[in-house]
Structures are given as structure tokens and as C-alpha cells.
Amino acid sequence: MKELYLPALTGKFGQWRYYQVVMKVSNIVEVLAYREKPEYRIKTVEEVEEIYSEKGVSSLLQRAFDPKRLEPLKKYILSQPDKYLNNLTVAIFGGSPDWISLDIKKTGLDLGFDDEKVEEFIKTFGIVKLTGQETLFVLDGQHRLKGLRAAVESDNTVANEAVSITFIIHNNTDEGRTRTRRLFSTINRYAKPVSLGENILLDEDDLSAIITRKLIEEYPLFKGKSIVALNKTADIKLPKDQDKFTTAIELWTINETLIEAQKVYPRYEGGKQNLVRIRPDDDVIQEYTKKIFNFWDTFFDIFPNAASFIASPDNDARKNGGPFSLRPMGQSVFCDFYKRAINENIDLSIIKNIPDNLSDSFWHYVMVEPTDYNIIGSRSHIKHYLYYRLGLSLTKNQEEILLKNYRKYKNDPEAQLPLREQI
């Protein structure tokens, strides 16, 4: 029998008695081979036969495992030198753990505590003893648990790391499952993830975020000016942001378009949801900073109205739509065109042929509604319309969707796209 002693704190919140322990990864992922059949010491819910039924909805205690999240987590654990894994919440099935109190009076320290305070410390500090016979299952953190297992299989040195774990007691009754499910849903409902805007301001591994901060602080036209809105969305909020050129999220979005993620971050398969952001080397940061600064140099060369606005913000500049170049959506669409033009050796200056002001009929029912000049249309719709009017190739499907959306925004099922030659 493999007993395990863990340094711990214990406390009570509401009806829940909990034990906060520090546990080595080697113990978290270990297989207890002395059982009737080898089993993980800490299991996922579906690995616990006593409480899991694929058919019994009332027995399910947590969300289904998403295998797409496993590889990114594994790569994060293996590749990120400054990695950190958040606390796991683990339920103990079949009774409370053995709790051994530590008597601080025997430390010889004179802390000046009265008897009541000393008693409080004795009740709180201690050791949790696991016998190896109890059933432990992860209630919050199943993806982190499987990520640790996968990482240890690839690199056993990960087993020496230590992770914080909260143990709670799970009772295998209808009432107990209800309480445990409620705990899980509460943890996830009220846990507020860090917003994209906060990540942009704080993230030191996301190259797009790093360069966004460099743009705001170092790009010559932006430096020392409060012309970038720190909104929770990419949109300019009028009239509040009437003196802003763009938003931090829009700068980040453009950086994402220009940065070649497959070359910058650890190799990944599929979409960007599988990407693990590890801070690149300084020379890579400098390379992309220069590349993105050059993009904005080109932007302001093509759209001098935007540069003039930054030099002297005009609160009426976006009246009746205003310049295409002063809209974050327009900036993103130009970035798409810029990237395609670079890749296909297209003359960037051809975009100067388009009207910059959204009051022009060129943009009606594509980017703005001409009655109130509210922004309409998705980024892809505006981009494909721009390509179409510039005479750049579209697939048959793209043209069909473009026409369909144009008719929808114009509220005319018979409307036809303007001729390409009209530009």
C-alpha cells in the first residue's frame, strides 16, 4: 500500500470542508498498479466506474473532455519556461482524508499568539494522508490533468514539478451529486476569464500583444498621443471615442493577420485554437515589430487623411460616415488587401482609386447603411467587395456569397453588384 503525506491547509466555507495541498506531478499522474487493475491515482470523472454512467445524465458531474485542448496544454507545459498551472479541484469519494494537525507550540517560535489564535493555527495547518485506497477524481481541471499526463509521457522531468490541489469530499448519493455539480457550475459560472483587452495590456508571450504595446508607445505617429482607445471590443464607440484613431484590439487583430503564427510559435495542427503562445526570441520580436511598423507607414502613405487626423483630431471627422481609413473595420480590410498584395506582387497603390469617404455610394450597402451611416457587413464581405471592385480574383463561391449579402443589405432581391469598371 502506497501512502502519501501532503503538506496542507484545511478550512470550511459554507457547507464545504476543503483541504488545500501541494502535490508533485509524479503523484498526480501516477498509476497505482497494486489495485485489482492499474488505475490512475487521480482520475477524470469518466474513469470512475462507481459514479460515471454514459447513459445516466444525472450522474454526469462535469463538461465532456475536449481532445482538441490536449495538445496545446501539453505544448504549453513542455515549451513555456515561465509556465504556471492553476489549481485543480479534486473530489475524494468514499470518506474524508486522514488529517494530521501540526502543533505550532512545538516549533519553539514565540509568535505572541494567545491560546485562541494558537488553536486556530493548529486546526488549520497539517498533513493530509492518502492511503492509496481512496478514489480521487478531478472536478475542475480535467484538461490540465490530462495535459500533465501527456507531458510526463514526453518528458519525465515534468514529474518533479508541484501543483496546488483543493480536495473536497464527494458523497455518492443523489444529494451528493447535486451538491458536487452545483460546486462545479459555480466555479465555472463565476470565474471571469481575462479579457482580450486585458491580455493585450499584460501578456508577455503573445507577440501580437507585445507589438500592440510597442505601437502605442513607440510608433512615431502614435507615441505620446492618446489616440488608441482601450475598449473591450475592436469598435470605435461614438461619440466617446470621436478623438481616437483606432482601438488596441484592432491593432492586435491586424498584428494577428501579419504575424506568421506557424513560424513564430511551437508547431501546431489545425486552427489557432490549438496554438500555444510562447514568447519568441528578441530578434523575432524585432523582426515583426519592424514589419508591422512598415505596414503602418504604408497605410498612412496611402491614407493621408488618417495621418492628418492623428496630428489634429477632428471630432466631426466621422460625421456622415467619414473616412474608410478612420474605421477599425476599414483598417482590418486594408490589412487583408496589403497581405494579399505583398504575396501576389499586386501594386498597393491601386487602392488609392477607391473613395476614402464612406459617404460615397461606393460603400453603400457594403460597409455602411446610407441613411444613418452605421457600419454594416462583416470583414469578409467588405474585403471581397473591395477585391471585386479592384478587379482581383474571387472564387465562384465568394462571388455568390458577395452578391447574396449585397442584396440582403440593400433589401433588394434583384440588386446587382456595381460593375468592376466603375472604379
N, C-alpha and C positions, 0 to 999 in steps of 0.2 A: 504494500500500500504506500503510495507516494504522497506524503503530507507536505503541505506548503504553508509557510508562515509569511504573512504580508504586513508591512507597516501600514497602519490605518488610523483613520478618524471615524467616529460614529456620531450620528445626530438624528434628530427627528424633526420632520416638517409635515404638518398636518397629521395624516394617519400613517405616513411612510417612515419607517426606520431605515436608514441607509448607512452604508459603510463605504468610505472613500479610501481606496487603497492604491498603492503603486505596485505594478506587476511587470515583470520582464516579458518581452515579446516571446521569448523561448517558452515561457509557461502559458502565455495566452494561446499560442498556436500548437502546443504540444499535443501529441496523440497518446492517450492512456491505453497502452497495449495490454495491461493486466486485466482489463474488463473482459466480459464474456466475448465481446468483439471489439477491436480497436475503435476508439471514439475520441474526438477532439475534447480537450478539457473544457473549452468554451465553444458552444455550438451556435449555429444560427437556428431560428425557430423551426425551420422545416427539417432540421436534423434531430429534433427531439420527438421521438415517437409518442411519448406519453401525452404530449399536448398539441401535436400538429395533425391535422387531417386535411388533405387536399380538397375533400368534398364538403367538409363542415365549415361553413362560413363563420359560424360563431366561435370557432376555435382559432381563427387567424388573429394574430396579435400585432402584425406589422405589415408594412408595404412589401410587395414582391421584390425580390432581388433583380436588379437591372444589370445584366452581364456587361453592357457597354461601359459601365463605370469602373469595371475592374482594372483594365489595362492602364487607364490614366492614373488611378490611385497607386498601382504598382510602380509605375514610372516615377511618380512623384516621390514615393518612399525611397526608391533606389537612386534617383538622379538629383534630388534637391539637397544641396549641402546644408541649407538652413531650414530643414523640414521640421514640421510640428504636426502631431496627430492629436486631434481633440479627444476629450474624454469619452469613453464607452460606457453605456449604461447596461449592466448585466443583471439578469434576474436569477435568483437562486431558487430552485424548485425542490421542495421537499424538506423545508425546515430552515432555521436560522444557522448562520455560520458560527463556529466556535469563536468566542470573543475573549481575549486575554487583556485585561486592563494593565496599564503601566502606572506604577505609583511614583509620582514625581517627588514625593517626600524622600525617596531613597536615592535620588540623584545627588543629594548633598548641596544643591543650589538653594541659596536663600533669596527667594523671589519676593518676599514681603507679602505673600498672599495670606488672606485669612482662611479659616477652615472651610468656609463655603466655597471659596474660589478654588482651593486645592481639590475639593471633592468634585467640582465641575471638570477640572482638568483630568482627574483620574477616570471619570466616566467617559471622557471624550477621546483620549489618546490610548492607543493599544495596538494589538496584533490580531489580525484575522487568521484563523487556522482553517485551511481547507484540507479535507481528508482524502480527496480524490474520488469519493463515493457520491458526492452531491452532483446534481445536474445543474449546469450553468448554461444559460442561453442569452445571447445578446439581444437586448430590447431596442436599443438605439445605437447604431453603428455597425450594422451587418456588412455594409460595403467596406468600411475601414477594416473590419476583422478579416474579410476575405482578401483584401488588398495586402494585409500583413502576411497572411499565409502564402500568397503568391510571391511576395517579395523575399521571404525567407527561403523559399524554394530556389530562387535565383541567386541569392547572396545571403549566406548564413550569418554574416556579421550583423545583419539587422536584428537577429535574435537577442543581441546584447542590449538593445535599446529598452527603455522603460516607458510605460504608458499609464496614464491615470484611468482608474476604473471606479465607477459607482455601482456597488452591489445593492440590490433591493430584494425583498422577499416576495416571491410569487406563489400564490395559493392556487392549486389546480382544481378550482371549483368554478361554477358559473359566475358567482360573485367575484371570485379572484380574477378570472379572465376579464371581467368587466372593468375592475379597478386597474388592471395592468394595461388594457387597451386605452383606457382614459388617460393614464400616465403618458403613454406613447404619443397619443394625439395631442396632449397638452404640450409636451416637449417640442413637437414639430409645428404646432399652430402658432405658438407664441415666440418661437425662436426666429428672430429677424435677421435674415442674411444681409451681409454687407452689400450695399447698392453699387451699381456700376460707377456712379459718380464718386462714391467714397473710395472705390478701388482705384480709380484714375488718380486721385489725390494721394493715395498711400502706397499702392502696390510697387514693390521694388523688383518683381520678377517679370511683370508684364511689360514687354518692350514698347507696346503702343502707349501704355500709361506713362512710362518713363519719358518718352519723346513728347507726349502731350504736355507734360510739365516743362520740358525744355522749350517747347514752342511758346508757352505762356510767359516764361521767364527770360528767354534768351533770343527768340526770333526778333530781328531788328524792328519790324513794324509793330509787333505786339509788346515788346519789352517796355515795362514801366507804364503801360496803359491798361486800364480796366475795361477791355473791350471783349473779353471772353466770359460768357455767362456760365456760372457753375450750377446749372439746372439739373434736375433729376431725369430729364429727357433731352433728346437732341434738338428739340424745338426752341426757337426764339419765342418768348412769351411777350406778346404786345398787350398794353403799352409798357409793361415793366422793363422789358429788355430793348427798348427802342434805340438806346445808345450803344448796344452791343453788336459786334460784328458776327459772332458765331457762339457756339457753346462748347464746353470742354468735351462733352460726349460726342459731338460731331467731329471735333479734332481727332478723338480716339478712333472713331469709326473710319475716318479717312486713313489714319495710320494702319488700321487693320487691313484695309484694301491694298495698301502699298507695301506692307511687310510680307515677305515670303515665309509664312509660318513653318513650312516643311523644312526650310533651310536654317531657321533660327532656333527652333525648339527641338527637343528629343523626337525622334521619328515616331509617327503615329499613323494609324489607319483610319480611313473614313473621314467624317466631318470634324469641324473644330471642337465639337463637344468632347472629343477624345484627346484633345491637345493638353499637354501638361506644360505650364509656363515655368521655365527655369531661367533665371537671369542670364542673358548671354554675356560673353566676354566684352570688355570695354571697347575693343576695336570694332566689334559688330554694332554696338550701340552708336559709336561714332559714325560708322558707315551709313546706317539707316537715318541717323539724325541729319546728316548731310543730304541724303537722298530726299528726305521729306522737306527739309528747308528749301531745296531746289524746286520741289513741287510748288510750294507756296510762292516762290519767286516767279515761276511761270504763270501761276494763277493771277497774281497782281499785275503782271505784264499784259495779260490778255484782258483783264477786267480792271482798268484804271479807276473806274467808279468806286470799286471796293477799297482801293488804296486811299482814295480821297476821303471816303467815309471814315476810315480809321484815323486819318490825320485830323479830321474835324467832323466828329459825329453829328449827323443831322437827324433830329428826332422825327422829321417828316419824310425821311428817305424811303420808307416802305409804304408810304401813302399810295393808295390805288395800286397795290402790289409791290411797286418798287423794283429795284434791280434783281434779276435772277441770281446774281453773284452775292447778294446780301441775304440769301436764304440758305440755311444749312442743307436743305434738300438739294438746292442747286449746286452747292459746293460738293456734295457727295456725287451727284450725277456728273459734274465736270471731272471728278477724280476717276470715275469709271471710264470716261472718254479718254482722259490722259493716259491711263494704264493701257487701254487698247491701242491708242495712237503710238505709244512707245513700242509696244510689242509688234505692231504691224507696219511700222515706219510710215504712219499717216501724218500729214502736215498738221501740226497742232493749231496753226493759225486759221484753219478753215472754220473753227468755232467762232471766230470774230464775225462771221457772216450772220450769226443768229442775233435777234434783238435781245438786248440785255434786260429790258424792262418788261415786267410781267403784265403791264397794261396793254402790250402789243397782242394782237389777235393770234400770233404765233403760239402763245402759251395757253390760250383759252381752251377749256375742257381737257387740258392735258396736265397742267400744273396748278392752274387757278380757275376758280369759278368767276366769270367776268362781272357778275352783279355785285359781289362783295369782296372779291379777290382773296377769299380763303384758299389755303393750299389744299389741293385735291390730288389724287393719283399717288401711286406707290413709286418708290425709287426705280424699280424695273420698268414701270410703264413710261415714266418720263425719260429714262435712259433710252429705251427702244424707240420712242418717238423722236428723240434727238438724233439717234443713229439714222433713222428712216429719212428725216429731213436733210441730213448731211450726205445722204447717198451711200451710207455704209451698209454692208450686207446684214440681213437678218434671216433667220431660218423661217421656213414657211409657217411653223407653229407660232413663232414670235410675232410675225405679221398678223396672223389671225387673232391672236390674243390682243394685240395692239388695237386693231380695228374694233374688236368687241368692247374693249374698255373705253375707247373713244366714243362709241355710240352710247355707252352707259352714262358717261359723264355729261354728254351733250343731251341726253334724254331724247335721242332721235335714232330709232332702229334702222333708218335708211341712210344715215350720215356716212359720208366717205372721207377718208383721210385726205388732207391737203396734198397737192402734187409735190413731189420731191423738188421739182424745178423752181418752185415758188420762192425758194430761199435766196 
